[in-house]
Amino acid sequence: MSVPITPALKDELDIVIPTIRNLDFLEMWRPFFQQYHLIIVQDGDPTKTINVPEGFDYELYNRNDINRILGPKASCISFKDSACRCFGYMVSKKKYIYTIDDDCFVAKDPTGKDINALEQHIKNLLCPSTPNFFNTLYDPYREGADFVRGYPFSMREGIKTAVSHGLWLNIPDYDAPTQMVKPRERNSRYVDAVMTIPKGTLFPMCGMNLAFDRELIGPAMYFGLMGDGQPIGRYDDMWAGWCVKVICDHLGLGVKTGLPYIWHSKASNPFVNLRKEYKGIFWQEEIIPFFQAVVLPKDCTTVQKCYLYLSEQVKEKLGPIDPYFTKLADAMVTWIDAWDQINSTGTGAKLPNGAANGKA
């Protein structure tokens, strides 16, 4: 099967970036990002000035803006953690979201050519997924590939893709214990493949190179309650990934992983990471079986209904492990309330007075 030329979707996609520093890294991405609107979520001290290179169309929200827009519901948005990026998902008015960390640069393919990560993500999102039957040539919709012998013809139409999960060259996305035992390990292996994650299979989602269809799965892309004041960090994207995958499986939506690669430039401190991850390393041994066993009722026909049911189950099944999960379950409900409030009025997500913006 051949894939048509990929549309740019410049009027249908926002790029969301969480940051605590000046965004000089955008210079490298200028050829690929400049035609898109950026939503920058400033973490940490709201009085600090974040400089954005000239020529980019953006809006920048700090903690004061978040508090002003959401009021008491702002409690569900993490502070001093990259999970704050999900506020950008909430206030976007576009169909698609691409999110990237500010220490991620343009990678090169094996021929030395710069990789247009955003173009590949768009390809992934616009092509169907095949979670119900694995194709041994991976993505059958790529040019030069097709469905192999024995693949049921009734399944070849595929289903809509909700999530495109990209990978990284250079610094791998390791947890703190693995970082400590492999401090010099770098990923130089470029695998030219995209695959659909099978139905019923969970995965550890990384938020540093991720795109998704906001209309299909946006309300489930809540990056948890992490960071300042919480007993855990660095599990925000994984929490979202587990929730998203369960909901996608239930609603008949697909998740792809593989291409595109970005260049992850900076390894975070493994000792700092261990302090953030410590409880999660133990808790994940019970969290994963929880998500593997949870069954969403048939009357959960929307993402919001699915997510609210999950919140009830989190409180009931994970709450006894630690009071944090009761707090997280409540934050999940608050998140949905805030999402619906912002996205139902058509006015709540407009740039607030005092937030910074820029025009190309």
C-alpha positions in Angstrom: 0.0 0.0 0.0 1.3 3.5 -0.8 0.8 6.4 1.5 -0.2 9.8 0.0 1.9 13.0 0.6 1.5 14.0 4.2 -0.4 17.2 4.8 1.3 19.7 7.1 -1.9 20.2 9.2 -0.5 23.7 10.2 -3.9 24.9 11.1 -4.9 21.7 12.9 -2.0 21.1 15.2 -0.5 22.8 18.3 3.0 22.1 19.7 3.0 22.0 23.5 6.3 22.5 25.4 6.8 22.5 29.1 9.9 24.4 30.3 11.7 26.2 33.1 14.3 27.8 30.8 14.8 29.9 27.7 13.7 28.1 24.5 16.9 28.4 22.5 16.5 24.8 21.4 13.7 26.0 19.0 16.3 27.5 16.7 17.2 24.0 15.6 13.6 23.1 15.1 12.7 26.3 13.3 12.5 24.7 9.8 9.9 22.2 11.1 8.1 24.2 13.8 7.8 27.8 12.7 4.6 27.3 10.7 2.8 25.9 13.8 1.3 27.5 16.9 3.2 26.8 20.1 1.7 26.5 23.6 4.4 26.9 26.2 3.7 26.0 29.8 6.2 27.6 32.1 6.9 25.5 35.2 8.3 26.7 38.5 8.7 30.4 39.4 6.1 32.4 37.5 8.1 35.7 37.9 11.0 34.3 35.8 11.1 35.6 32.2 11.2 32.8 29.6 12.7 34.0 26.3 11.3 32.6 23.1 13.3 33.1 19.8 11.7 35.6 17.4 9.5 34.5 14.6 7.5 31.9 16.5 3.7 32.2 17.0 3.1 31.2 20.6 1.2 31.7 23.8 3.0 31.2 27.2 1.2 30.3 30.4 2.8 30.4 33.8 1.4 29.2 37.2 -0.4 32.5 37.8 -2.2 32.1 34.5 -3.2 28.5 35.3 -4.5 29.6 38.7 -6.5 32.5 37.1 -8.0 30.3 34.4 -8.9 27.2 36.4 -9.4 28.7 39.8 -9.7 25.9 42.5 -9.5 23.3 39.7 -5.8 24.4 39.2 -5.0 21.9 41.9 -5.0 19.1 39.4 -2.1 20.6 37.4 1.3 19.5 38.7 3.8 22.1 39.9 7.6 21.7 39.5 7.1 18.7 37.2 6.9 18.4 33.4 3.4 17.0 33.9 2.3 20.7 33.8 2.3 20.3 30.0 -1.2 18.8 30.1 -2.6 22.2 30.8 -1.5 23.0 27.2 -3.5 20.0 26.0 -6.5 21.4 27.8 -6.4 24.9 26.4 -5.6 24.0 22.8 -8.3 24.4 20.3 -6.7 22.2 17.6 -7.4 18.6 16.6 -3.8 17.4 17.1 -1.1 17.9 19.7 2.6 17.3 19.5 4.6 17.6 22.7 8.3 17.7 23.1 10.8 18.4 25.9 13.2 21.4 25.6 16.3 19.2 25.8 15.3 17.3 22.6 17.0 18.2 19.3 16.7 17.2 15.7 18.0 13.8 15.1 19.6 12.5 11.8 18.6 9.3 10.0 21.3 6.8 9.0 21.9 8.8 5.7 22.7 11.9 7.7 19.5 13.7 6.8 17.6 15.7 9.5 14.5 13.9 10.7 11.3 15.8 10.4 9.7 14.3 13.5 6.5 16.2 13.2 5.9 15.0 9.7 6.3 11.4 10.7 4.0 11.8 13.7 1.4 13.2 11.4 1.8 10.2 9.0 1.3 7.9 12.0 -1.8 9.7 13.2 -3.4 9.8 9.7 -2.8 6.1 8.9 -5.0 3.4 10.5 -3.8 1.2 13.3 -4.0 -2.6 13.5 -4.2 -3.6 17.2 -6.4 -6.6 16.7 -4.1 -8.7 14.6 -0.3 -8.2 14.4 1.2 -7.7 10.9 4.7 -9.1 10.8 5.8 -6.4 8.4 4.9 -3.9 11.1 2.9 -0.9 9.7 1.2 -2.3 6.5 0.2 1.2 5.4 3.8 2.4 4.9 5.1 2.7 1.3 6.8 -0.6 0.3 4.8 -2.7 2.9 1.4 -4.4 2.9 -0.5 -7.0 4.8 1.2 -10.4 4.9 -0.3 -13.7 3.8 -2.8 -14.9 6.4 -3.9 -11.5 7.5 -7.7 -11.4 7.6 -9.2 -9.2 4.8 -12.0 -8.2 7.1 -9.4 -6.4 9.4 -7.3 -4.7 6.7 -9.2 -1.4 6.9 -7.8 -0.9 10.4 -9.0 1.5 13.0 -8.4 5.2 13.8 -5.0 6.0 15.4 -5.2 8.1 18.5 -1.6 8.2 19.7 1.8 8.3 18.0 4.7 7.5 20.4 8.1 8.5 19.1 11.6 7.3 20.3 15.0 8.8 21.0 18.6 8.6 20.0 21.5 9.3 22.3 20.1 9.4 25.9 17.7 6.5 26.5 14.6 7.0 28.6 15.8 4.9 31.5 14.7 4.8 35.2 17.1 5.9 37.9 18.4 2.4 38.8 19.2 1.6 35.2 20.8 5.0 34.7 23.1 4.2 37.6 24.3 0.9 36.3 24.6 2.1 32.7 25.7 5.7 33.1 27.5 5.8 29.7 25.0 3.9 27.6 23.7 5.7 24.6 21.2 4.6 22.0 22.6 4.7 18.5 20.3 2.0 17.0 17.9 3.5 14.5 15.1 1.0 13.7 13.2 2.1 10.6 9.8 0.8 11.8 6.4 1.8 13.1 4.1 -0.7 14.8 0.7 -0.8 16.4 0.8 -1.8 20.0 -1.5 -4.8 20.2 -4.9 -4.7 22.0 -4.6 -5.7 25.6 -0.9 -4.7 25.9 0.3 -1.8 28.0 3.4 0.2 27.3 5.6 2.8 29.1 4.7 6.0 27.4 7.3 8.8 27.3 6.1 12.3 26.9 9.2 13.9 25.4 8.3 12.9 21.7 4.6 12.3 21.5 1.7 13.2 19.3 -2.0 12.4 19.7 -5.4 13.2 18.3 -6.9 15.5 20.8 -10.4 15.0 19.6 -10.2 11.3 20.0 -8.3 10.8 23.2 -7.5 14.3 24.7 -9.4 14.1 28.0 -7.4 10.9 28.9 -4.0 12.6 28.4 -3.8 13.7 32.0 -0.2 13.5 33.1 -1.1 12.7 36.7 -0.5 14.6 39.9 3.3 14.7 40.3 6.1 17.0 41.5 5.9 19.6 44.3 3.9 18.4 47.3 3.5 14.8 45.9 5.4 11.7 46.9 6.2 10.8 43.4 7.5 12.2 40.1 8.6 11.0 36.6 5.6 8.7 36.3 3.3 11.4 34.9 3.6 10.4 31.2 3.5 6.7 32.1 0.3 7.1 34.1 -1.3 8.9 31.2 -0.1 6.1 28.9 -1.6 3.3 31.0 -5.0 5.1 31.2 -4.9 6.0 27.5 -4.1 2.5 26.4 -6.9 0.9 28.4 -9.4 3.5 27.0 -8.2 3.2 23.5 -8.6 -0.6 23.7 -12.1 -0.2 25.0 -13.2 2.5 22.4 -11.5 0.8 19.4 -8.7 3.3 18.9 -5.0 2.6 18.0 -1.6 3.5 19.5 1.5 3.4 17.3 5.2 3.4 18.4 8.5 3.6 16.7 9.5 6.4 14.2 10.1 9.2 14.5 13.3 9.6 16.5 14.5 12.8 18.2 17.9 13.5 19.7 17.7 13.4 23.5 20.6 15.6 24.5 20.8 15.6 28.3 20.8 12.9 30.9 19.0 13.9 34.1 20.7 13.3 37.4 20.0 9.6 38.4 20.2 10.4 42.2 17.6 13.2 41.8 15.5 10.8 39.7 15.7 8.0 42.2 14.3 10.3 44.9 11.4 11.1 42.6 10.8 7.5 41.4 11.5 5.7 44.6 7.8 5.0 45.6 6.8 4.5 42.0 9.3 1.7 41.5 7.5 -0.3 44.2 4.0 0.9 43.3 4.2 0.0 39.6 4.3 -3.7 40.5 0.7 -3.2 41.7 -0.4 -0.5 39.3 0.4 -2.6 36.2 -1.7 -5.6 37.2 -4.5 -3.1 38.1 -4.5 -1.7 34.6 -4.2 -5.2 33.0 -7.3 -6.4 34.9 -9.6 -3.4 34.7 -12.6 -3.8 32.4 -14.5 -0.7 31.3 -18.3 -1.1 31.2 -20.2 -1.0 27.9 -21.9 2.2 28.9 -18.5 4.0 29.0 -19.0 5.3 25.4 -16.9 8.5 25.7 -13.4 9.2 26.8 -14.7 11.2 29.8 -17.0 8.4 31.0 -14.1 5.9 30.7 -11.8 8.2 32.6 -14.2 8.9 35.4 -14.8 5.1 35.7 -11.1 4.6 35.9 -10.8 7.2 38.6 -13.4 5.3 40.7 -11.4 2.1 40.3 -8.2 3.8 41.2 -9.7 5.0 44.4 -11.2 1.6 45.2 -8.3 -0.7 44.1 -5.2 1.5 44.5 -6.3 3.8 47.3 -5.5 1.1 50.0 -1.9 1.0 48.8 -1.3 4.7 49.7 -3.4 7.8 50.4 -1.7 9.3 47.3 -3.9 7.3 45.0 -7.1 8.6 46.6 -5.7 12.1 46.0 -4.8 11.2 42.4 -8.3 9.7 41.8 -9.8 13.0 43.0 -7.4 15.0 40.7 -8.5 12.8 37.8 -12.1 13.9 38.4 -11.1 17.5 38.8 -9.1 17.3 35.5 -12.2 16.1 33.6 -14.3 18.8 35.2 -11.7 21.4 34.2 -11.4 20.0 30.7 -15.1 20.1 30.1 -15.4 23.6 31.5 -12.6 24.9 29.3 -13.8 23.1 26.2 -17.5 23.6 26.4 -17.7 27.4 26.7 -15.5 28.1 23.7 -14.1 31.1 25.6 -12.3 29.7 28.7 -9.1 28.9 26.8 -8.5 32.2 25.2 -5.2 33.9 26.1 -5.7 35.5 29.6 -4.7 39.0 30.4 -1.1 39.0 31.5 0.0 35.8 29.6 2.8 36.3 27.1 2.3 35.8 23.4 4.2 36.2 20.2 3.4 36.3 16.5 5.5 35.2 13.6 
